[in-house]
Amino acid sequence: MRTSLSTPAVSPEPATAPAPPRSDWATIAKLLPYLWRYRWRVGLALGFMLGAKLSNVGVPLLLKQLVDSLSLKPGDPQALLVLPLGLLLAYGALRLMTSLFTELRELIFAKATEGTARSISLQVFRHLHDLSLRFHLERQTGGMTRDIERGTRAVHSLISYSLYSIVPTLIEVTLVLGLLAVKYDIWFAGITIAALLLYVSFTVLVTEWRTKFRKQLNELDSVAHSKAIDSLLNYETVKYFNNEDFESRRYDESLEKLRRAQLKSQSTLSLLNTGQQLIIATALVAMLWRATQGVVSGTMTLGDLVMVNAFMIQLYIPLNFLGVIYREIKQSLTDLDKMFTLLERDREVADAPGAPELRIAGAAVRFENVLTDLDKMFTLLERDREVADAPGAPELRIAGAAVRFENVSFAYEAARPILKNLSFEIPAGKKVAVVGPSGSGKSTLARLLYRFYDLDAGRILIDGQDVRGVSQGSLRRAIGIVPQDTVLFNDTGAYNIAYGPPGASREEGEGAARAAHIHDFIAATPKGYETMVGERGLKLSGGEKQRVAIARTLLKNPPILIFDEATSALDSRNERAIQAELEAVGQNKTVLVIAHRLSTVVDAHEILVMEQGVIIERGHHEDLLARGGRYAQMWRLQQSGAAEPPA
């Protein structure tokens, strides 16, 4: 039964002091270990990059020699002799080498970039699955996916801009400044250095000022995306209440805020670009003025003038994009930091160091094909028994595990306890049912047994082992659940059924579907088991989704089963048929049944009646009826068809 009043979806996580903002260098330091595994590729890529820049710097030098070698009077017969064929070929070769080394650099480093992005994305994905149910109930799916998407893209951008733009530009600036200082007037190097310092300072200051607008833009983008995703996920609810216009207005308000933020960001970007161009233009005019004076005075040749101009053009073309590059690097660091923040989020429920596997007594034998068609079973029954049982041979029993709740207390919010010093036991191979009004804490028992949350007090033991002391993977392998609200993957029916144990064969999946009375429905669809079920299984009815959930749990075949209103969405005929299947499958397994319909739990080993987080009655069906208490009242109301009074 749904515990809507006790759901953690509205419960904030315990308040913690916000982490201090991480510096850009700290973010880079966290990225470096991922790159270190590709260190030889990094070194090789840097070598190719250096080769490309040396070739690029050599182009203006050859251009100077080419121009100077052509400084002959028109008609001079020596022109044919001094035709600089070698220089022309060398010039072309340098141009080719620049492009070749650049492409080799990108080719060599592509695997490092893609591998780093893949490693970080996979680690974030696994970490998100390791976080507690509280985090996933509170998250905004659209905003979180946006952060992951931008963080993955940030890895590519950060590596690309730093290795392909910043570092090469620094190398080229160093080489050009050295050549200008050695070959020409110190003013050439002075003007270049002054322009670079002014350019970089202006770019950094304005970009830092613009960062707040960029952050605001990203936040508004995430908010708009979250609202759109949330509205689409709740498509049916929107239609039920005829609120399409309301949702459109709500989304449009977010888009309008986003539009204003984008305009502000663009206007500040235009200011940055204009200032950069002014600095570059001033520096170019000053350099060419000095070079022109040198040519007039005879201290420089026309080739020198051409070389200086070529150097400045080569130098300032990448600087033109420095503002964009710096802004993108800053933004990439911000986006990457958000993804690292997700990685650093504490796991509320974590395995203890060296936690052993959960050991289930008597469950060492495993049947892979436990679900067999009735026809196959009858065929086997009719076959001659080549190997027969010895007279009086005992049955092989694979018992479930004993589950014990000892003085368990738990609260989603500290001020509102859900379970209060609760104790009960489910003996191995027995079925215990929990009934009671909404909000009494019944479904919380399943969440705690699965260890979606850790207890505030007490213990939960499985075969004497505290669930907090064993690995979560082994714990959840031992438990199967049919939840009240079934959510399916947007994939095929076959995929969703076989999700219980990934890798199950089609025959096993169809056997489970038959046992859950969903096979005929699936087979009747145009594509059969390859039919897509839609986002969250919305193409199926509630009963059909519940039968898929039953099928994949039967296919998993764990020693402990939890049925949380497992047949609540089914009609009476299907409920009776599936109830019989569930009882058969539950033989010799430990079963916890959370139920509203009391008729489904009359055969339970023990029935617990809960109210407000405590057990107020317990016993067998007949005993509870004889007492005439809360259970007897609920039974009479359901038998008469009257609605149960609210808790």
C-alpha positions in Angstrom: 0.0 0.0 0.0 1.4 3.4 -0.9 3.0 5.3 2.0 2.4 8.7 0.4 2.6 10.6 3.7 5.9 9.1 4.6 7.6 9.2 1.3 11.1 10.8 1.4 10.4 12.7 -1.9 9.5 15.8 0.1 12.1 15.3 2.8 15.3 17.4 2.4 18.6 15.8 3.0 20.2 16.7 6.4 21.6 20.1 6.3 25.3 20.2 5.7 27.7 23.1 5.3 28.2 23.9 1.7 31.6 22.9 0.4 34.0 25.8 -0.4 34.3 26.6 -4.1 37.0 24.7 -5.8 39.7 26.6 -7.6 40.3 26.1 -11.3 43.7 24.6 -10.6 42.1 22.1 -8.2 39.7 21.1 -10.9 42.6 20.6 -13.3 44.4 18.6 -10.7 41.5 16.2 -10.5 41.5 15.8 -14.3 45.2 15.0 -14.5 45.0 11.4 -13.2 42.6 10.5 -15.9 45.0 11.9 -18.5 48.1 10.3 -16.9 47.1 6.8 -18.2 47.6 8.3 -21.7 50.9 10.1 -20.8 52.9 8.7 -23.8 50.2 10.0 -26.1 50.3 13.3 -24.4 54.1 13.5 -24.9 53.9 12.4 -28.5 51.2 15.0 -29.2 53.3 17.7 -27.6 56.2 16.7 -29.8 54.0 17.0 -32.9 52.7 20.3 -31.7 56.2 21.7 -31.2 57.1 20.5 -34.7 54.0 22.2 -36.1 54.9 25.5 -34.4 58.6 25.4 -35.5 57.4 24.9 -39.1 54.9 27.7 -38.7 57.6 30.1 -37.4 59.9 29.0 -40.3 57.3 30.1 -42.9 57.8 33.9 -42.4 61.6 33.4 -42.3 61.5 31.7 -45.7 59.1 34.3 -47.0 61.7 37.0 -46.1 64.4 35.1 -48.0 62.1 34.7 -50.9 61.3 38.4 -51.1 64.9 39.5 -50.6 66.1 37.1 -53.4 63.7 38.8 -55.8 65.0 42.3 -55.1 66.4 42.7 -58.7 65.9 45.5 -61.2 63.4 44.7 -63.9 65.0 43.1 -67.0 68.1 42.1 -65.1 69.4 38.9 -66.8 70.3 37.4 -63.4 66.6 37.0 -62.6 66.5 33.7 -64.4 69.5 32.5 -62.5 68.3 33.5 -59.1 64.8 32.2 -59.4 64.4 30.8 -55.8 63.0 27.4 -56.8 64.5 25.8 -53.7 63.0 28.5 -51.4 59.6 28.0 -53.1 59.7 24.3 -52.5 60.9 24.8 -48.9 58.1 27.3 -48.3 55.5 24.8 -49.6 57.1 22.0 -47.5 56.9 24.0 -44.3 53.3 24.9 -45.0 52.6 21.2 -45.5 54.5 20.2 -42.4 52.6 22.6 -40.3 49.3 21.0 -41.3 50.7 17.5 -41.2 52.1 17.9 -37.6 48.8 19.4 -36.5 46.8 16.6 -37.9 49.1 14.0 -36.4 48.8 15.7 -33.0 45.1 15.5 -33.1 45.1 12.0 -34.4 47.4 10.8 -31.6 45.6 12.6 -28.9 42.1 11.8 -29.9 42.2 8.5 -28.1 43.3 10.2 -24.9 40.5 12.8 -25.1 37.8 10.3 -25.9 39.1 7.8 -23.3 39.3 10.4 -20.6 35.7 11.6 -21.3 34.5 8.0 -21.3 36.2 7.2 -18.0 34.8 10.2 -16.2 31.3 9.7 -17.6 31.2 6.0 -16.7 32.5 6.8 -13.2 29.8 9.5 -12.7 27.1 7.1 -14.0 28.2 4.3 -11.6 28.5 6.7 -8.7 24.9 8.0 -9.3 23.7 4.4 -9.1 25.6 4.1 -5.8 23.9 7.1 -4.3 21.0 6.6 -1.9 17.3 6.6 -2.8 17.0 9.9 -1.0 19.2 11.6 -3.6 17.3 10.2 -6.5 13.9 11.2 -5.1 15.1 14.7 -4.6 17.1 15.2 -7.8 15.9 17.2 -10.8 16.5 14.8 -13.7 16.6 17.4 -16.4 19.1 19.6 -14.6 21.3 16.7 -13.5 21.5 15.2 -17.0 22.3 18.7 -18.3 25.2 18.9 -15.8 26.5 15.5 -16.9 26.2 16.4 -20.6 28.0 19.7 -20.1 30.6 18.0 -17.9 31.4 15.4 -20.6 31.6 18.1 -23.3 33.8 20.1 -21.0 36.5 17.4 -21.0 36.7 17.6 -24.8 36.7 21.5 -24.7 39.3 21.8 -21.9 41.8 19.4 -23.5 41.2 20.8 -27.0 41.5 24.5 -26.1 44.5 24.0 -23.7 46.5 21.6 -25.9 45.5 22.9 -29.3 45.3 26.6 -28.6 46.8 28.0 -25.4 50.0 25.9 -25.3 50.8 26.3 -29.1 50.2 30.0 -28.9 52.6 30.3 -25.9 55.3 28.4 -27.8 54.8 30.5 -30.9 54.9 33.8 -28.9 58.2 32.7 -27.2 59.8 31.8 -30.5 58.7 35.0 -32.2 59.8 37.2 -29.3 63.2 35.5 -29.4 63.6 36.1 -33.1 62.5 39.8 -32.9 64.8 40.5 -30.0 67.8 38.9 -31.6 67.4 40.1 -35.2 65.9 43.5 -34.9 65.3 46.6 -32.7 64.3 45.8 -29.1 61.3 48.0 -29.8 59.7 45.2 -31.8 59.9 42.8 -28.9 58.8 45.6 -26.5 55.7 46.5 -28.6 54.8 42.8 -28.9 55.2 42.1 -25.2 53.3 45.3 -24.2 50.4 44.4 -26.6 50.3 40.8 -25.3 50.2 41.8 -21.6 47.6 44.4 -22.3 45.5 42.0 -24.4 45.7 39.2 -21.9 45.0 41.4 -18.9 42.0 43.0 -20.6 40.7 39.6 -21.7 41.0 38.0 -18.2 39.5 40.9 -16.4 36.5 41.3 -18.7 36.0 37.5 -18.9 36.0 37.2 -15.1 33.4 39.9 -15.0 31.3 38.1 -17.6 31.6 34.8 -15.7 28.7 35.6 -13.4 26.4 36.2 -16.4 27.5 32.9 -17.9 26.8 31.0 -14.7 23.4 32.6 -14.5 22.8 31.6 -18.1 23.7 28.0 -17.4 21.5 27.9 -14.3 18.5 29.3 -16.2 19.2 26.8 -19.0 19.1 23.9 -16.5 15.9 25.2 -14.9 14.2 25.5 -18.3 15.4 22.1 -19.3 14.2 20.5 -16.0 10.8 22.0 -16.3 10.4 20.8 -19.9 11.5 17.3 -19.0 9.3 17.2 -15.8 6.3 18.3 -17.8 6.9 15.7 -20.5 7.4 12.9 -18.0 4.0 13.8 -16.5 2.3 14.0 -19.9 -0.8 12.1 -18.7 -1.3 14.3 -15.6 -1.1 17.4 -17.7 -3.8 16.0 -20.0 -6.0 14.9 -17.1 -6.2 18.4 -15.8 -6.2 20.2 -19.2 -3.1 22.2 -18.2 -1.2 22.4 -21.5 -1.5 26.2 -21.6 -0.4 26.4 -18.0 2.7 24.3 -18.7 3.5 26.3 -21.8 3.3 29.5 -19.9 5.4 28.1 -17.1 8.0 26.9 -19.6 7.8 30.2 -21.5 8.6 32.2 -18.3 11.8 30.1 -18.0 12.6 30.7 -21.7 12.1 34.5 -21.3 14.5 34.6 -18.3 16.9 32.5 -20.4 16.5 34.9 -23.4 17.4 38.0 -21.3 20.4 36.2 -19.8 21.6 35.3 -23.3 21.2 38.9 -24.5 23.2 40.2 -21.5 25.9 37.5 -22.2 26.1 38.5 -25.9 26.4 42.2 -25.2 29.3 41.7 -22.8 30.9 39.4 -25.3 30.7 42.1 -28.0 32.4 44.5 -25.6 35.2 42.0 -25.0 35.7 41.4 -28.7 35.8 45.1 -29.6 38.4 45.8 -26.9 40.5 43.0 -28.1 40.5 44.1 -31.7 41.4 47.7 -30.7 44.5 46.4 -28.9 45.5 44.2 -31.8 45.0 46.9 -34.4 47.1 49.4 -32.3 49.9 46.9 -31.9 50.0 46.0 -35.6 50.1 49.7 -36.7 53.0 50.3 -34.2 55.0 47.3 -35.5 54.5 48.2 -39.2 55.4 51.8 -38.5 58.7 50.7 -36.9 59.4 48.2 -39.8 58.6 50.9 -42.4 61.1 53.3 -40.7 63.7 50.5 -40.8 63.2 49.9 -44.5 63.4 53.7 -45.3 66.6 54.1 -43.2 68.1 51.0 -44.8 68.5 49.0 -41.6 65.8 46.5 -42.8 64.9 45.0 -46.1 61.5 44.5 -47.8 61.8 40.9 -46.8 62.1 42.0 -43.1 59.0 44.1 -43.4 57.1 41.2 -44.9 58.4 38.8 -42.2 57.4 41.1 -39.4 54.0 41.5 -40.8 53.6 37.8 -41.3 54.8 37.1 -37.7 52.2 39.6 -36.4 49.4 38.1 -38.4 50.3 34.6 -37.4 50.6 35.7 -33.8 47.4 37.7 -33.5 45.1 35.3 -35.4 45.1 32.9 -32.4 45.0 35.8 -30.0 41.8 36.9 -31.7 40.2 33.9 -30.1 41.9 34.2 -26.8 38.8 35.7 -25.2 36.6 32.9 -26.5 39.2 30.3 -25.6 39.6 31.7 -22.1 35.9 32.0 -21.6 35.3 28.4 -22.8 38.1 27.1 -20.6 36.6 28.8 -17.6 33.2 27.5 -18.5 34.6 24.0 -19.1 36.3 24.1 -15.7 33.0 25.2 -14.1 31.0 22.4 -15.9 33.7 19.9 -15.1 33.7 20.9 -11.4 29.9 20.3 -11.3 30.5 16.8 -12.5 33.3 16.2 -10.1 31.0 17.5 -7.3 28.5 14.8 -8.3 31.4 12.3 -8.0 32.3 13.6 -4.5 28.8 13.4 -3.2 28.8 11.2 -0.2 27.1 7.8 -0.5 24.6 7.8 2.3 24.5 4.0 2.1 27.9 2.6 1.6 29.5 -0.8 2.0 31.6 -1.3 5.1 35.3 -1.7 4.3 35.9 -5.3 3.2 32.2 -6.2 3.5 31.8 -9.9 2.8 29.1 -11.4 0.5 25.8 -12.3 2.1 25.6 -16.0 2.7 22.2 -17.7 2.5 22.0 -21.0 4.3 20.8 -23.9 2.1 20.9 -21.9 -1.2 24.2 -23.1 -2.6 22.4 -25.0 -5.4 21.1 -22.7 -8.1 18.5 -23.6 -10.8 18.9 -21.6 -14.0 15.7 -22.9 -15.6 13.2 -22.8 -12.8 10.3 -21.6 -15.0 9.2 -24.3 -17.4 6.1 -24.4 -19.6 3.3 -26.6 -18.3 3.5 -28.6 -21.5 7.2 -29.3 -20.9 6.4 -30.3 -17.4 3.7 -32.8 -18.4 6.1 -34.2 -21.1 8.7 -34.8 -18.4 6.1 -36.4 -16.2 5.1 -38.8 -18.9 8.7 -39.8 -19.8 10.0 -43.1 -18.5 12.1 -42.6 -15.3 15.6 -44.0 -16.1 16.8 -42.8 -12.8 14.2 -43.2 -10.0 14.1 -42.0 -6.4 15.0 -44.5 -3.7 12.1 -45.6 -1.5 11.5 -42.9 1.1 14.0 -40.5 -0.4 13.6 -37.0 1.2 12.9 -33.9 -0.9 15.7 -31.5 -1.7 14.8 -28.2 -0.1 16.3 -24.8 -1.0 15.1 -22.8 2.0 14.9 -19.1 2.0 16.8 -17.0 4.5 15.6 -16.0 7.9 14.9 -12.3 8.1 14.8 -10.5 11.4 14.0 -6.8 12.3 15.4 -6.0 15.8 14.3 -2.8 17.5 14.3 -0.9 14.2 13.7 2.8 14.2 13.8 5.1 11.2 12.8 8.5 10.0 13.1 10.3 6.7 13.0 13.5 8.7 14.3 13.6 12.2 11.2 15.4 13.5 8.8 12.8 12.0 9.7 9.2 12.9 8.3 6.5 10.6 9.2 3.2 12.4 9.4 3.1 16.1 11.4 0.3 17.8 9.9 -2.3 15.5 10.7 -6.0 15.9 9.5 -9.1 14.0 10.9 -12.2 12.3 10.2 -13.9 9.0 11.4 -17.5 9.5 13.3 -19.1 6.6 10.9 -20.4 4.0 7.8 -18.7 5.5 5.5 -15.9 4.5 4.8 -12.9 6.7 2.3 -10.3 5.7 2.2 -6.6 6.8 -1.1 -4.8 6.6 -2.4 -1.4 7.8 -3.5 2.0 6.7 -1.5 4.3 4.4 1.4 6.1 6.1 1.9 3.3 8.7 5.4 2.6 7.3 4.8 -0.7 5.5 6.6 0.1 2.2 9.5 1.5 4.3 10.2 -2.0 5.5 11.0 -3.1 2.0 13.2 0.0 1.4 15.2 -0.8 4.5 15.5 -4.5 3.7 16.9 -3.5 0.3 19.1 -1.0 2.2 18.0 2.0 0.2 18.5 3.8 3.5 20.4 2.9 6.7 18.6 2.6 10.0 18.6 5.2 12.7 18.6 2.4 15.4 18.3 -1.3 15.6 19.4 -4.1 13.2 18.1 -6.0 10.2 19.5 -9.5 10.1 19.5 -12.1 7.2 20.6 -15.5 8.4 22.2 -13.7 11.4 24.1 -11.3 9.2 23.5 -7.5 9.7 22.6 -6.1 6.2 25.0 -3.2 7.0 27.9 -5.6 7.3 27.6 -7.3 3.9 28.0 -6.0 0.4 25.0 -4.3 -1.1 25.4 -6.2 -4.4 25.1 -9.6 -2.7 22.3 -8.4 -0.5 20.2 -7.2 -3.5 21.0 -10.4 -5.5 19.3 -12.3 -2.7 16.1 -10.3 -2.8 13.4 -10.0 -5.4 10.6 -7.4 -5.3 7.3 -6.8 -7.1 6.7 -3.1 -6.3 3.4 -1.4 -6.1 4.4 1.2 -8.7 6.2 -0.5 -11.6 8.5 1.6 -13.8 9.8 0.0 -17.0 12.6 0.9 -19.4 11.7 2.4 -22.7 12.7 -0.8 -24.4 11.1 -4.1 -25.6 9.0 -6.4 -23.5 11.7 -9.1 -23.8 14.3 -6.7 -22.4 12.2 -5.6 -19.5 11.3 -9.2 -18.5 14.9 -10.5 -18.9 16.1 -7.5 -16.8 15.7 -9.7 -13.6 18.8 -11.7 -14.5 20.5 -10.0 -17.5 21.5 -12.7 -20.0 18.5 -14.9 -19.4 17.4 -16.8 -22.5 14.3 -16.1 -24.6 12.8 -19.4 -23.5 13.3 -18.5 -19.8 11.8 -15.1 -20.4 8.7 -16.6 -22.1 8.3 -19.1 -19.3 8.3 -16.3 -16.7 5.8 -14.4 -18.9 3.5 -17.4 -19.0 3.7 -17.8 -15.2 2.8 -14.1 -14.8 0.0 -14.4 -17.4 1.4 -11.8 -19.7 2.7 -14.0 -22.5 -0.6 -14.1 -24.5 -0.9 -10.3 -24.4 2.7 -9.8 -25.6 2.5 -12.5 -28.2 -0.6 -10.8 -29.6 1.1 -7.5 -30.3 2.4 -6.9 -33.8 6.1 -7.3 -32.9 5.6 -9.7 -30.0 8.4 -9.6 -27.5 10.1 -6.9 -29.5 7.3 -4.4 -28.9 8.5 -1.2 -27.3 6.7 -0.5 -24.0 7.2 3.3 -24.1 8.7 5.8 -21.6 8.4 4.4 -18.1 6.1 1.7 -19.7 3.3 4.1 -20.4 2.1 2.0 -23.4 1.0 -0.7 -21.0 -1.8 -0.6 -18.5 -1.1 -0.7 -14.8 -2.0 -4.4 -14.6 0.2 -5.2 -17.6 3.2 -3.4 -16.1 2.6 -5.2 -12.8 2.6 -8.6 -14.6 5.9 -7.7 -16.3 7.3 -6.9 -12.9 6.1 -10.2 -11.6 7.6 -12.0 -14.5 11.1 -10.5 -14.1 11.0 -11.2 -10.4 10.0 -14.8 -11.0 12.9 -15.1 -13.5 15.4 -13.7 -10.9 14.3 -16.5 -8.5 15.9 -15.2 -5.3 15.6 -16.8 -1.9 13.8 -13.7 -0.4 10.7 -12.2 -2.1 8.9 -9.0 -1.4 5.4 -8.4 -2.8 4.4 -4.8 -2.3 0.8 -4.8 -3.4 2.0 -7.2 -6.1 -1.5 -7.7 -7.6 -3.2 -4.4 -6.7 -3.6 -3.3 -10.4 -5.0 -6.6 -11.6 -8.6 -7.7 -12.1 -10.1 -10.4 -9.9 -9.7 -13.2 -12.4 -6.0 -12.5 -13.1 -5.3 -11.8 -9.5 -6.5 -15.2 -8.4 -4.5 -16.9 -11.2 -1.3 -15.0 -10.5 -1.8 -15.3 -6.7 -1.6 -19.1 -7.2 1.6 -18.7 -9.2 3.1 -16.5 -6.6 2.2 -18.9 -3.8 3.8 -21.8 -5.8 7.0 -19.7 -6.5 7.1 -18.7 -2.8 7.3 -22.3 -1.6 10.4 -22.7 0.6 11.3 -19.0 0.1 11.2 -16.2 2.6 8.3 -13.9 1.6 7.4 -10.5 2.9 3.9 -9.4 1.6 2.8 -5.8 2.0 -0.9 -5.9 1.2 -4.1 -3.9 1.3 -6.4 -6.7 0.2 -6.5 -9.0 3.2 -7.9 -11.9 1.2 -4.4 -12.3 -0.4 -2.7 -12.9 3.0 -5.0 -15.3 4.8 -2.4 -18.1 4.4 0.5 -16.1 5.8 2.6 -17.7 8.6 2.0 -14.4 10.5 0.2 -11.2 9.8 1.4 -7.9 11.3 -1.0 -5.0 11.6 0.9 -1.7 11.6 -0.3 1.8 12.5 1.9 4.9 12.9 5.1 2.9 12.7 4.4 0.3 15.4 2.9 -3.2 15.3 -0.5 -3.1 17.1 -1.5 -6.7 16.3 0.1 -9.9 15.1 -0.9 -13.5 14.6 -2.6 -15.9 12.2 -5.6 -14.9 10.2 -8.1 -16.9 12.4 -6.5 -15.7 15.6 -6.7 -12.0 14.5 -10.4 -12.4 13.5 -11.2 -14.0 16.8 -9.7 -11.1 18.8 -12.1 -8.6 17.1 -9.5 -5.9 16.9 -8.2 -3.6 14.1 -7.6 -6.5 11.7 -11.1 -7.9 12.3 -12.5 -4.5 11.6 -10.6 -4.2 8.3 -11.7 -7.6 7.3 -15.4 -6.9 7.9 -15.1 -3.6 5.9 -13.5 -5.3 2.9 -15.8 -8.3 3.0 -18.8 -5.9 3.0 -17.3 -3.9 0.1 -17.2 -0.7 2.2 -14.3 1.7 2.0 -11.8 1.6 4.8 -12.0 4.7 7.0 -9.0 7.0 6.7 -6.2 6.5 9.1 
